[in-house]
Amino acid sequence: MKKLLYLNLAFFVLLFSCKKDDPTVEPGPTTGPAKTETISGNISESMTLKPDVKYLLKGQVYVKNNAVLTIPAGVIIEMEKIDNAAEKSALIVTKGAKLQVSGTADLPVVFTSAAPSKAPGDWIGVIILGKAPTNLEGAYIRGLSQSADTEFGGTASDDNSGSIQYARIEYAGGLNPEMEEEWELDMASGFSLMGVGTGTKIEHVMVSNSRDDGFQFVGGTVNAKYLVSHNNGDDDFDFDRGYAGKLQFLLAHRVSYSTRVIRGNGMESLNDKGATDAKPYTRPIISNMTVLGPAAISTDLANQSQGIYIRRNTRFVVRNSVIAGYTNGGLMMCPKTKPLLLNNAGSQFKFNLVNADIPDRAFTYDEGPTGIVIIPDLIVAKYATETSDIEKEAVNRNSIIMPIDDLKIQDLSSATPNLMPMTGAASLTGADFSDPEYSSFFTSVAFRGALGTDNWIKGNWISWK
């Protein structure tokens, strides 16, 4: 009788401890350096991964119901490769939930493909959805089905979606089709921050070998430091639909032009599809960014890629940065964005070093009403390089560096580049943080670009593969 009672109690405990939304966690083999567990479905209660376990994520895993997913240092999370784009694997942190990644320089948290032969586009990316403002009505992850789990945006500028430190994201970007013309909002890719607020902490994150964008900031107000984008297929840093945050110490590096997209830019920003007055305006505020394109690989003007492309009524503020290595332009604007800079109407470009493969294209202009017609912008170049008798308050005190070797970067071309500046490099001095835009969040340094004398792109969190 007692035995029967115990069996009945065990049955009821098992029955009521399982919930429909719980993730499926399947133990794997325990042989080898680390055992493997498989996670699929929804994470609806807080969960902490184990540092001695390798994880396989199958399909799209949603962290929801205000749950917190905690990932300690050294954890490797592999994403199952699925051929159908809409079903590809992704980690999606929904509104109200949090992601806590606590990697270190030598024990980073790595999100990568599970395929034996890893390739760009094997999975979608790490996507965080918050409650901060966006100028997009009905904001959902583009490329996935619309639901409460893919919705983002709200009114909480200080929204907190967690803390992500020392993480690397590899071989993502599986949603976008090849050569898609992106006139509106990119599909989610790489590390996507959508409506994420200032309560979220993001530092030391690398995205490499994404088939599409590296970092996407879609609406939101989140600030971030120490971001590295390497060999991604589309834009390294992409800003859309009302993003208005602050960023410092950004590095974009690629060894060849993308063959997957029409334009693979170091940085791209737009306000909305129709270049309207939709608010809040997209307006990233950036200092100490280095954008390095595939210098001297090509002088073919058919390639439309830019160091920075500012389009469709976006505002932007960039100081103390280095833009180099692109054939068709260091900085390109369009009819909607050029007047905003020249008339000091919310944009600013000052104290930067600019290079292009073709010298007179350091500053360019898109004059095509229905497509891209890129011409040298001698007007902006004139104002941009003035150091005295300043005519335009928002664009001045920049320098054009020719050839790229004059930037004195130690090693641009090897498989494991050394991107630190040499002694005497122009980038080691000349930074200016006197503008009120830079009175908070930013670390005041003497150097321009992402790197000075302290090499923060070292340790196992960096991989140049």
C-alpha positions in Angstrom: 0.0 0.0 0.0 2.8 2.4 0.9 4.6 1.6 -2.3 1.5 2.4 -4.3 1.1 5.7 -2.5 4.7 6.8 -3.3 4.2 5.9 -7.0 1.0 8.1 -7.1 2.8 11.0 -5.4 5.7 10.8 -7.8 3.2 10.8 -10.8 1.5 14.0 -9.6 4.8 15.8 -8.9 5.9 14.9 -12.4 2.6 15.9 -14.0 2.4 19.4 -12.4 6.1 20.3 -12.6 5.9 20.3 -16.4 4.6 23.3 -18.3 3.8 23.6 -22.0 6.2 26.6 -22.5 9.2 25.1 -20.7 12.2 24.6 -22.9 13.1 21.0 -23.9 16.5 20.3 -22.5 17.9 17.0 -23.8 21.1 15.6 -22.3 23.7 14.5 -24.7 26.8 12.4 -24.6 29.1 13.0 -21.6 32.3 11.8 -23.3 34.9 14.3 -24.4 35.9 17.6 -23.0 32.3 18.7 -22.3 29.0 17.1 -22.4 26.3 18.5 -24.7 22.7 19.4 -23.9 20.0 20.4 -26.5 17.6 23.3 -25.9 14.5 24.0 -28.0 11.2 25.7 -27.5 10.5 28.6 -25.0 12.4 29.6 -21.9 9.6 30.9 -19.7 11.3 30.6 -16.4 14.8 31.9 -15.4 17.5 29.6 -16.4 21.3 29.5 -15.8 23.5 27.5 -18.2 26.4 25.4 -16.9 30.0 26.3 -17.7 31.1 22.7 -18.2 28.3 22.0 -20.8 28.2 22.7 -24.5 24.7 23.6 -25.7 22.9 23.0 -29.0 20.0 25.3 -29.8 17.5 23.8 -32.2 15.3 26.2 -34.1 14.1 29.5 -32.6 14.4 29.7 -28.8 12.4 32.5 -27.1 13.3 33.8 -23.7 9.9 35.1 -22.5 7.5 35.7 -19.6 10.1 38.1 -18.0 12.5 35.2 -17.6 16.3 35.8 -17.3 18.7 33.6 -19.2 22.1 33.7 -17.5 25.2 32.4 -19.4 28.5 32.2 -17.5 32.0 32.7 -18.9 33.3 30.0 -21.3 30.0 28.6 -22.5 29.7 27.6 -26.1 26.3 27.6 -27.7 26.0 26.0 -31.1 23.0 26.7 -33.4 21.5 24.0 -35.4 21.8 24.6 -39.2 18.4 24.6 -40.9 18.0 25.3 -44.6 14.6 27.0 -44.6 15.3 30.7 -43.8 12.1 31.2 -41.8 12.9 28.2 -39.6 16.6 28.9 -39.0 17.9 28.9 -35.4 18.0 32.0 -33.3 18.1 33.1 -29.7 15.3 35.7 -29.2 15.0 37.6 -25.9 11.4 39.1 -25.8 10.2 42.3 -24.3 10.5 42.1 -20.5 12.9 39.2 -20.5 16.7 39.5 -19.9 19.9 38.0 -21.2 22.9 38.0 -18.8 26.1 37.1 -20.5 29.2 37.2 -18.2 32.1 36.3 -20.4 35.7 37.4 -20.0 38.4 38.3 -22.5 39.9 34.7 -22.3 36.6 32.9 -21.5 34.1 34.5 -23.8 30.6 33.2 -24.4 30.5 32.0 -28.0 27.4 31.7 -30.2 28.3 29.8 -33.4 27.1 27.4 -36.0 26.8 23.6 -35.2 27.5 22.7 -38.8 30.6 20.6 -39.4 31.7 23.1 -42.0 30.5 26.5 -40.7 29.4 29.1 -43.2 27.9 32.6 -43.1 24.1 32.3 -42.9 23.9 29.0 -41.0 21.6 30.6 -38.4 19.9 34.0 -37.8 21.5 35.7 -34.8 21.0 36.8 -31.2 18.0 39.2 -31.1 17.1 41.3 -28.1 13.7 43.0 -28.0 13.0 45.9 -25.7 10.4 48.5 -24.7 12.3 51.7 -25.7 10.9 54.0 -28.4 11.0 53.4 -32.1 9.5 55.4 -35.0 8.0 52.3 -36.5 4.3 51.6 -35.8 3.6 48.0 -35.3 7.3 47.0 -34.8 8.1 43.3 -35.3 11.2 41.4 -36.2 11.3 41.5 -40.0 11.6 38.1 -41.5 9.7 36.2 -38.8 6.0 35.8 -38.1 4.3 38.6 -36.3 3.4 37.8 -32.7 3.8 39.0 -29.1 7.1 37.2 -29.1 8.5 39.2 -32.1 7.1 42.6 -31.1 9.4 45.4 -29.9 9.3 49.0 -28.9 7.4 51.2 -26.3 8.0 54.3 -24.2 10.5 53.1 -21.6 13.8 54.7 -22.7 15.6 53.3 -19.7 14.4 49.7 -20.3 16.7 47.0 -19.1 17.2 43.8 -21.2 20.2 42.6 -19.3 24.0 42.7 -19.7 26.1 41.3 -22.5 29.9 41.3 -21.9 32.6 39.5 -23.8 30.6 37.5 -26.3 31.3 36.4 -29.9 28.6 35.7 -32.5 29.7 33.8 -35.7 28.2 32.6 -39.0 24.7 34.2 -38.5 22.7 36.3 -40.9 20.6 33.6 -42.5 17.3 35.5 -43.3 18.2 38.0 -46.1 18.1 36.8 -49.7 21.1 37.6 -51.9 21.3 41.0 -53.5 18.1 42.3 -51.8 17.6 46.0 -52.1 17.0 47.2 -48.6 14.9 50.3 -48.8 13.1 49.8 -45.5 14.2 47.7 -42.6 16.7 44.9 -42.7 15.8 41.4 -41.7 17.3 40.4 -38.3 20.9 39.5 -38.4 24.0 39.0 -36.3 23.5 40.9 -33.0 20.1 42.7 -33.4 19.1 45.2 -30.7 15.5 46.3 -31.3 13.9 48.8 -29.1 16.5 48.2 -26.4 16.9 50.7 -23.6 19.7 52.5 -21.7 19.3 50.1 -18.8 21.0 47.4 -20.9 24.8 47.1 -20.7 26.7 46.0 -23.8 30.5 45.9 -23.9 33.1 43.7 -25.7 31.0 42.0 -28.4 32.3 40.7 -31.7 30.2 39.6 -34.7 32.1 37.8 -37.5 31.2 36.1 -40.7 27.6 37.0 -40.7 26.0 36.7 -44.2 24.2 39.9 -43.6 24.7 42.8 -41.1 27.0 42.5 -38.1 25.3 44.8 -35.5 21.8 46.2 -36.0 20.3 49.0 -33.8 16.6 49.3 -34.7 15.0 52.0 -32.6 15.9 52.1 -28.9 18.3 54.1 -26.8 20.9 51.5 -25.7 24.5 52.6 -25.4 27.5 50.4 -26.0 31.3 50.2 -26.0 34.0 47.9 -27.5 32.2 46.4 -30.5 34.0 44.5 -33.3 32.6 43.6 -36.7 34.7 41.4 -38.9 34.1 40.1 -42.4 30.4 40.5 -42.4 28.3 40.3 -45.6 26.4 43.5 -45.4 26.7 46.6 -43.1 29.0 46.3 -40.1 27.0 48.8 -38.0 23.4 49.4 -39.1 21.1 52.0 -37.6 17.3 52.2 -38.3 13.9 53.4 -37.3 14.6 55.9 -34.5 17.8 54.6 -32.8 19.1 57.3 -30.6 22.0 56.0 -28.5 25.7 56.6 -27.8 28.5 54.4 -29.0 32.3 54.4 -28.4 35.2 52.2 -29.5 33.7 50.5 -32.5 35.9 48.6 -35.0 34.8 47.4 -38.4 37.2 45.3 -40.5 36.9 43.4 -43.7 39.4 41.9 -46.1 37.2 41.9 -49.3 34.1 43.5 -50.7 30.9 41.7 -50.2 29.5 39.8 -53.2 26.2 39.1 -51.5 24.7 42.6 -51.3 24.5 45.7 -53.5 26.3 47.8 -50.8 28.2 46.4 -47.8 29.0 49.5 -45.8 31.0 50.0 -42.7 28.2 52.1 -41.2 24.7 52.7 -42.6 21.9 54.8 -41.1 18.3 55.6 -42.3 15.3 57.0 -40.6 12.5 55.2 -42.4 11.5 53.9 -45.8 9.9 57.1 -47.0 12.5 59.5 -45.6 9.7 61.1 -43.6 9.7 63.1 -40.4 8.8 60.0 -38.4 10.1 60.5 -34.8 12.2 59.8 -32.9 14.7 60.4 -35.6 17.5 57.9 -36.1 20.5 59.7 -34.6 23.5 57.6 -33.4 26.1 59.6 -31.5 29.5 58.0 -32.0 33.1 58.6 -31.0 36.2 56.5 -31.6 35.0 54.4 -34.5 37.4 52.8 -36.9 36.0 51.5 -40.3 38.5 49.6 -42.4 37.5 48.4 -45.8 39.5 46.2 -48.2 42.0 48.9 -49.1 43.4 48.9 -52.6 41.6 45.7 -53.5 39.6 47.4 -56.2 39.1 50.8 -57.8 36.1 49.5 -59.7 33.5 52.3 -59.4 30.7 49.7 -60.0 31.1 48.7 -56.4 28.8 50.9 -54.3 30.1 50.1 -50.8 30.9 53.0 -48.6 32.7 53.6 -45.3 29.7 55.5 -44.0 26.4 55.9 -45.9 23.9 58.4 -44.4 20.5 58.2 -46.1 16.7 58.7 -45.9 16.4 61.6 -43.4 18.6 60.2 -40.7 20.7 62.4 -38.4 24.1 61.3 -37.2 26.9 62.6 -35.0 30.4 61.1 -35.6 33.6 62.5 -34.0 37.2 61.3 -33.4 36.9 58.4 -35.9 38.9 56.8 -38.7 37.2 55.8 -42.0 39.4 54.1 -44.6 39.8 51.6 -47.3 36.7 52.0 -49.5 36.8 52.7 -53.2 33.6 54.7 -53.7 33.5 56.9 -50.6 34.6 57.5 -47.0 31.3 59.4 -46.2 28.4 59.5 -48.6 25.1 61.4 -48.1 22.0 61.9 -50.1 19.6 64.8 -50.9 17.7 64.2 -47.6 20.8 64.0 -45.3 23.3 66.4 -46.8 21.4 69.6 -45.9 21.0 68.4 -42.3 24.8 68.3 -42.0 25.6 71.6 -43.8 22.8 73.5 -42.0 23.7 72.1 -38.5 20.2 70.6 -38.3 21.0 67.6 -36.0 24.0 66.1 -37.7 27.7 66.5 -37.1 31.0 65.2 -38.6 34.2 66.6 -37.0 37.7 65.7 -36.0 37.8 62.6 -38.1 40.4 61.0 -40.4 39.0 60.0 -43.8 40.5 57.9 -46.6 39.2 56.3 -49.8 40.9 54.1 -52.4 40.3 56.9 -55.0 41.4 60.2 -53.4 38.7 62.6 -54.6 36.0 60.2 -53.3 36.7 60.6 -49.6 33.4 62.5 -49.5 30.7 61.5 -52.0 27.1 62.2 -52.8 24.2 60.0 -53.9 22.4 62.1 -56.5 20.2 59.4 -58.0 16.5 60.0 -57.4 15.6 56.3 -57.9 18.9 54.6 -57.5 22.5 55.2 -56.6 24.5 57.6 -58.7 27.7 58.3 -56.8 29.7 61.5 -57.5 32.5 63.2 -55.6 31.2 65.8 -53.2 33.7 68.7 -53.4 31.4 71.0 -51.4 31.3 68.8 -48.3 35.0 68.0 -48.7 35.8 71.8 -48.7 33.9 72.4 -45.5 34.9 69.2 -43.9 38.6 69.9 -44.0 38.5 73.6 -42.9 40.6 74.2 -39.7 40.3 78.0 -39.6 37.8 80.5 -40.9 35.2 77.9 -40.3 32.1 78.2 -42.5 30.0 75.3 -41.3 29.7 74.6 -37.6 28.7 71.0 -37.9 31.3 69.8 -40.4 34.9 70.9 -40.0 38.4 69.9 -38.7 38.5 66.6 -40.5 41.6 65.4 -42.4 41.9 63.4 -45.6 44.7 60.8 -45.4 46.2 59.5 -48.6 47.4 56.8 -49.1 46.0 54.5 -46.5 49.5 53.5 -45.5 49.8 57.0 -44.0 47.4 56.0 -41.3 50.3 53.9 -40.0 48.4 50.9 -39.0 50.8 48.1 -38.0 49.4 45.3 -40.2 46.2 45.5 -42.3 46.6 42.5 -44.6 47.6 39.4 -42.7 45.2 36.7 -41.6 45.6 37.8 -38.1 45.9 41.6 -38.5 47.5 44.0 -36.0 45.3 47.0 -36.2 47.1 49.0 -33.6 48.6 52.4 -34.7 52.3 52.8 -35.1 54.3 55.5 -33.2 53.7 58.8 -34.8 50.3 57.9 -36.3 48.0 60.8 -36.8 45.2 58.9 -35.0 47.1 59.0 -31.7 46.2 62.6 -31.1 43.5 65.1 -32.1 40.4 63.8 -30.4 37.9 66.4 -29.1 35.1 65.8 -26.6 34.2 69.5 -25.9 30.7 69.3 -27.5 27.8 68.9 -25.1 26.8 65.7 -27.0 29.8 64.1 -25.4 29.3 65.3 -21.8 28.1 61.9 -20.5 28.8 58.2 -21.2 31.9 58.8 -23.3 35.5 58.2 -22.0 37.6 61.2 -22.9 40.8 60.0 -24.7 43.5 61.7 -26.8 43.3 59.3 -29.8 41.0 59.0 -32.7 39.6 55.8 -34.0 38.9 52.7 -31.9 42.5 51.9 -30.9 45.1 54.0 -29.1 48.0 52.6 -27.1 45.8 50.2 -25.1 45.1 47.1 -27.1 41.6 45.9 -26.1 41.1 43.6 -29.1 43.1 40.8 -27.6 42.2 37.6 -25.8 40.1 34.6 -26.9 37.0 36.8 -27.4 38.6 38.0 -30.6 38.9 35.6 -33.6 40.0 36.7 -37.1 38.8 33.4 -38.8 
